[in-house]
Amino acid sequence: QVQLVESGGGLVQAGGSLRLSCAASGRTFSSYAMGWFRQAPGKEREFVAAINWSGSNTYYTDSVKGRFAISRDNAKNTVYLQMNSLKPEDTAVYSCNAKRPLTDYWGQGTQVTVSS
């Protein structure tokens, strides 16, 4: 079992930055691919970014490329999402995901609100 706890959300003006963290419990964190997803009010959850177990490969949805960066520290059981040049359309609840074959865990989410 893996428990995920996100933090770092908040209210920021357009153009600002936030760094989200997702802390994982357990001793198998490094065996999971990790991802960030977001869900805006009235919309379906969408993929934002992902990173493989070692951190050597990262993936982003087109709308955040060049602005967001995902990273992980396996020694700290933590994955990060650095968000720069934030836009009002980035407003959503951001959740982290831990995934490996046949296993999928989600955090409770953290609210990010970008004001114009």
Helices and strands as residue ranges (DSSP letters): E 4-7, E 10-13, E 18-24, G 29-31, E 33-39, E 46-51, E 58-60, G 62-64, E 68-73, E 78-83, G 88-90, E 92-100, E 103-106, E 110-115
